[in-house]
Amino acid sequence: MDDQKQSRWQPTRRQLLWAGGIAALACLIIVICGYLFGWKWTGLPKRTLWDWLNLLIVPAVLALGGYLFTRSENRRTREAGDEQRALDRQIADQRRQDDMLQAYLDGMSQLLTDKDRPLHRASVGDSLSTVARARTLTVLSRLDGDRKGSVVQFMYESSLISRDRPVLNLLGANLIKADLGGANLRGANLDAANLFVARLSMANLRGASLQGASLGGPDLLAADLSRADLFGSYDCTAEQLTAARTLEGATMPNGQKYEDWIKDREGRGKVGEDASP
């Protein structure tokens, strides 16, 4: 056991520095005494000043070089350790989010396939809808943008957020940075959802309802917003909205139809400014 402990022992940085300092001091004492007192065994009595410099400088340079090398290696080791820990945390967080998403999908699937009372027969505000809404809002607040997009797509394909007959109310749902680029959300009910800086580029939002939704900074490039209801949505600009592929027949944030809204904006020379009147 003692042999194993000894074999595992590694000197610390402080111990190495102390050992190096003591060795340098010992060498210096031997050099000085050998020169002053003529210690022949040192071979130093007849040394010149240049010889002295060589004897002192070379060990000093070697010691300094060793110290700097050790310091550099220690720094690289710390940096590599920090990077690995950050990577480990990132991987752990991704796994945690995957587990949460899978647990949500499994739970909602059970509610949807319940033989006695399937979720798709529930109505907004009843006990089953309230439970499903609570689960949805909780998981959305803990997921990143990509996974939020997966939740919304699941709800849509499960007919839970249909504009004609919504089962879940997404009032205040955290869809910040949700990645819905290219998603098919035709006729979806996203009323009062928080879509701040969400990605909606090329999404099919034809006939969707976004009344009272937060649209601060979403990417609407080439999105289909024809016949969409944007009444009461806020924090959006005309420039953002007109980046959509089409707004034909849409109800704008101020309640006007798109065709009337665009005429008024053009008449006042305000296209590109705030979308409110």
Buried (B, 14 or more C-beta within 10 A) or exposed (E): EEEEEEEEEEEEEEEBBEEBEEEBEEBBEBBEEBBEEEBEEBEBEEBEEEEBEEBBEEBEEEBEEEBEEBEEEEEEEEEEEEEEEEEEEEEEEEEEBEEBBEEBBEBBEEBBEEEEEEBBEBEBEEEBBBBBBEBBBEBBEBBBBEBBBBBBBBBBEBBBBBBEEBBBBBBEBBBBBBBBBBBBBBBBBBBBBBBBBBBBBBBBBBBBBBBBBBBBBBBBBBBBBBBBBBBBBBBBBBEBBBBBBBBBBBBBBBEBBBEEBBEBBEEEEEEEEEBEE
